[in-house]
Amino acid sequence: MTLFLLSCAVLLVAVLLWVGGPLWRKQTELEANEQALQAQAAANKEALQSQLQEAEDELAAGRLDEAAFKETEQELAKRLVEETKAVESAATSRAPQPVLFVCLGLFVAALSTGLYLDLGKPKLVTDSAVVTELASNEELTPQQAEQRVQQLRQQLEVNAQNPTAWAELARLERRLGDTAAATRSYQHAQMLAPNDGLKTELQLEMVETFALHAEQSGGAIPPMALVVVNDVLSRHEEHPRALWYGSMLAESAGQRDVAMARIEKLLSLNPPEQIRGALEQQLAAWRAEAGASNAAAEPSSSAAAGREIVVNVDIPNGVDLGNTNAATLFVYARAAGGPKMPLAVQRYESPIFPLSVKLNDSMAMVQGTQLGAYEQLEVVARVSFIGDAIPQPGDWFGAKVISKEQNEVAIGIDTLVE
């Protein structure tokens, strides 16, 4: 028993010297550490400013939307404040008092006893197994996936610069059907991707999610999808998946020549016979359609190019949209029964109803698209309370289909997006 107590005493002294020693340092050591912390904070501040500049560049290039940029900007500002607080905390720290050393001795003794009593319990192994299971997204139940999403969001509140966490979150959100949240997470993930391979994969997954969201909401695939694919093809001009998505998006945007060129590029890469047959069939159909359209459109091309549509937008009696002073109104025209990509768009902040909006070819989403080139157009007016170009639950809209001869239409906003 005496030997046991002596051993404990020796161990306690050793632990106190090991743990307490660094606390019992001189003021000069504190000052040196403070200077080192200030230097590190300055380096971190420079890195944060660099990340903000990168986000601004992504926003300017159209690869990051305004909402995602604001979120990134706020996160970087938060981290900058935390860096400043850390330096201030170091500047006000003082050498420890003897009572702290005594308290530390008592704490070490209690902690050692607690650890001894708890030794051998499998709790840490169990927690590790849970983490491993949650990391395998394919095997998660919907309930586990929801839990994992919440975990990842909490992690990203602390460290928003983790591309792996953003990518996992995006894939889980898409699997759970929250495509709006998934597109935002993909934007963060691809912006932070540490290498080109991961960035390319995330960009193409983001394009797929744009399409899924458009299908779910009945809205249009945003123009950013084509911008993202074009960015991939600027780095990998023979990427089969990017070429296929790029051809479909270019066709939706009215860029038939670009779409055909990308199909021809795909054919030159020797795809499997079954896929080759489908590509050749699509290319032949586009060529035939383009030839017929050119022959029929030549006499009236000048009239088609000058088409302008007046859209009179109002809120019908009995419909309560709420406060529209902080809302955004989107008015756009697209081919009826065709691609979801808008041909012309107008945006109004804090709209006052009723109001008249003019749509013409100068507002085209993609250069070269013309309102007069379509026999029927669907004209849509949508009020968004969050300013998102993609329809979201809680938005209100109205829509009408007009013929080629109509140049004025009245639309009442009376339908809630659910």
N, C-alpha and C positions, 0 to 999 in steps of 0.2 A: 504493500500500500504506500509505504514511504517512497519507494522507488517510483511508483506511479505518479505521486504528487510532485516529486522532484522533476520528473520528466515533463509534467504539465507546466511547471514553473519555467523550466528552460524553454519549452516551446512557446509559452506566452511572451517571455522576454524577447525571443527571436522574432516573433510576429510583430511585437510592438516596435522593435528597432527597424524592421523591414517596412511596415506600413506607416509608423509614426515619424520615422526619420525624415522623409521628404516634407512632412508638414512643419517640422521644426527647422526650417531653413532661415537663412539670414535675409535681411531686407534687400541686399544687393541681388540675391538670387531672384526675389520677387520682381525687382525692376527689370532684370534681364529677361525673365519670362514674359513680362508685360510688353517689352519691346519686340520680342519674337512674335507675340500674339498680334501686335499692331501690324507688323510686317506681313504676317499671314492674312490678316483681315484686308490689308491693302491689295494683296494678290487676289484674294477671293472677290473683292469688289470689282477689280479689273475683269475677272472671269465672268462675273454676273453681267457687267456692262457689255462684254463681248457676246454673251448669249442673247441679251436684249437686242443688240444690233442684228444678230442672225435672225431673230424672230421678225424684226422689221423688214429685213430683206425678203423673208419668206412671204410676209404679208404683201409686199410690193409686187412680188412675182406671181401672186394669186394662188400659192400653194398652201396658204394658211388663211382661214377666214377671220373676220373681225372679232367674233366672240372668243375664238381660241387664242387670238393675239392678246386680248384684254386679260384673259385668264393667266396667260404666261407672264404678262407684264406685272400683274398683281403679285404673282408668286415670287418673281425676282425682287420686287420691291420689299416684300415680306422678309426674304432672306437677307437683303441688305440691312434692314433694321435689326435683324437678329445678330448680324456680324458686328454692328455698332454697339449693341447692348453687351456683347461678349467683351469687347475692349473696355467699355466703361466699368464693367464688373471687375475686370482684372486690375484696373487703376485704383479701385476703392478697397481692394483686398488688403488684409494686414496679417502679420505673423501670428500664428496661433498662440493662445494663452495656455499656461500649464494645465488649467482645468480641462481643456480640450484633450490633452494627452491622457489624463486620468479617465475621462469619459470614454476615450477610444479603447483603453485597456479593458474597461468593463464591457464595452460593446463587443470587443473581440472574444472575450471569454464566453459571453452569452451566445454569440454567433457560432463559435466553435462547438459548443454543447448542442445547439440546435442542429447544426450540420451533421454532427455525429449521430444524433438520434434519428435523423432523417436519412442517413446513409443507406444505400441499397434500394431505395424506393425507385420504381420504374417510371416516374412521372415524366422526366425529361425525354426518355425514349419514346413514350407514348405521344408527347407533343410533337416530336420530330416525325413520327409516323404519320400524324395528321397532316402536317405541313407537306410531306411528300405526296400524300394522297390528293390534297387539294391542288398541288401543282400539275397534276395530270388532268387537264380540262376535259378530255374525252370521256373519262370515267366518272365525272362528277354528276350527281343528280341535280335537277333544277334547284333544289333547296341548297345544296352544297355550293352550286355555282353562284347563287345570290349571296351566300355568306362570303365566298371568296371575293366577289365584286366589292362588298363593303370593306373587307380587309385591305384590298388594293387601294381603294379610294382613301382610306385612312393613312396608308403608307405614303401615298402621293401628296397628301396634305403636308407631310413632314419633309419629303424629298421629291419634288416635282421634276427632277432631272434624271429619272430612271427610265430609260427607253424600254427595258425588258418588262417592267411593271405596266407601263402604258400599253405595250403590245398585248400582254396577257389580258389586261382589262378590256381592251377593244374587242378581242376575240370572244371573251365571255359575254360582253354586252351584245355583240351581234348574235351569238348563239341564243341568248335569252330574248331576242327580238327587239331590243332597244337600239335600233339602228341609228337614231339621231345621236345618242350618246356615243355609240361606237365610232361614228365618223369623226367626232371631236377628239376621241382618244387616239384614233389612228393618226390624226394630224399632229398631235403631240409626239407620238411614237416615231413617226417617220422623220420629223424635224430633228429629233435627238439621236437617231440611229447612228451607231459608231462606225458603220462600214456601208459600202455601197450595196452589197448583197442584201443585207437586212432592209435597207431603205427601199430598194426596188420591190421586194416582196411586200412590205407594208404599204407602199403606194398602190400596188395592184389590188391588195385586199381592201384598201380604202375605196377604190373605184367600184369594186364589187358591192361594197356596203352602200355607196351612193345609189346604185341601181336598185338594191333591195329596198332602201328607204323610199325611193320614188314609187316602186311597185306597191309598197304597203300604204303609202299616203295618197296615191293617185296623183301625185305631183310630177314635176319635171326633174330629170337628172340635172344637177347644177352644172353650169359651164366649167366649174373647177375640175370636174372629172376629166374633161378633155385636156385641160391644162396639165393635170398630173400625168396622164398617159403620154402626152407630148414630151414632158420632162424625162420620163423613163426612156422613150425612144431616142431622145437626144443623146443619151449615154449608151443605149443598147439598141441600135437600129434594127437588129435581127431578133429581138426577143419575141417569140411566137405569141405568147399570151398578150403582151402589150400591143402587138400588131393587130390581133383580132379585136381587142377592146377598142383600139384606136380607130379601126375601120368602121365599127358600128357607131361610135360616138361622132366621128367625122360625118357619117351619113346622116345622123340625127341632126347635126348642126348645119346641114345643107352643103357640106363640102364633099360632093360626090367624087370629084377628081382625086382628092386625098384618100378617100375610102377605097377607091379602085386601085390606087397605087399600093396601098398597104395589103390588099388581097393578093395582088401580083407578087409582092415581096414574100408573102407567106407561101405562095405556090413555088417560088424559087428555092425554098428551104426543104423541098422534097418531103411534104407531110405524108402520113399514111394514106393509102389509096382511098379509103372511105371518106376521110376528111378532104382529100384533094377533090373528089367528085362534088362534094357540097360547095367547096370554095369556087370551083369552076362554074357551077350552076348559078351561084349568086353573082359572080362577075359577069356572066353572059346576060343575066336578067338586067343588071344595072346598065350594061352597054346598050342593050336594046331599048330600054326605057329612056336613056339619055339621048339616043338618036331620035326617037319619036318626039320627045319633048322639045328638042332643039328645032326640029322641022316645024312643029306647031307653034312654037313660041316666038319665032323670029319676027313675024309681022306685027306682033303686039308687045314686043319687049320693052319699048319705051313707055307704054302705058302701065305695064306691070311694075316698072321700076319706080314710078311716081305715086304709088298708092298710099293713101293716108286714111286712117280710121279714127273717127271721133267717138270716144267712149264716155257716156254720161253715167256717172256712178252715184248711187244714193243708197240710203238705208230705209227699207220699207217701213211703214207705220206698224207698230206692234212688235218690232224686232229690237231687242235691247242688247247691244254689243258691249255696253259698259263705257268706260272713259277712253275715248280714242285720241285724247290729246297727247298721250305718250305712245301712241301706236304708229305703225308703219303700214302704208298702203302700197301693194304691188299690183300693177295692172299690166297684163301681157297678153300676147296673141301667139298661138301655136297652131300647127296643122291639125285639123279635126280628124280624129281617128288615126293619127300618124304618130311620129316621134314626139316624146314629151318635151323635148328641148324648145324653149320659147324662141320665137323669131324676132320679137321686139318687146322691150320691157321699159316701163316707167316706174319710178319709186318716189313716194311722197312721205315725208315725216310730218307727224301731227296733222293728218288730213281734216279738213272741214267740209262736211257734206251739206248739199250735193256739190259735186265738182265735175268738170269735163277734162278728159285726158286725151291727148293725141298720140297715136302710134303710127310710125312710118319707118321706112327702110333705114333711116339714119340711126335708129336705135337698135339695129340688129345685134344680137348676141355674138354672131359670127359673121365676119365680113363676107359679102356676096349673097347672103340670104335675102329674099324679097317676099313681101307680103302678097304681092300680086301674082306670084308663081303658083298659088294654091287655089283650088276651086272652093274649098270651105276652110274657114278658120274658127277656132274656138277662142273666144275672148274671155279672160278671167280677171276678176278683181278680188283681191284677198287682203284682209286686215290681219297683221301679225302684231302681237303685243310684246314680242321679244326681238323683233327685227330680223328674223331668220328667213333667208330666201327659200328654204325648204319648208313646206307646210308642216305645222306642228299641231297636236291636239290643243284645242282652245282657240285656234284661229277661226275667222269667219270668212266666207267667200260667196261669190255668185258667178255664174258662167253662162254664156250663150254662144251658139254656133251661128255664124253668118256666112252668106254666100259671097261669091266673088263680086257681085254687083252692089253689095251693101257697103257703105262707107261710114255709117253711123249706127250706134247700138246703145241701148239703155240697159244697165245691169244693176240689179238690186242685191245687196249683200245680205243674205238671209239664211245661209247654211253653215252650221257649226262643224268644224273638223274634229272628228272623234278618234 
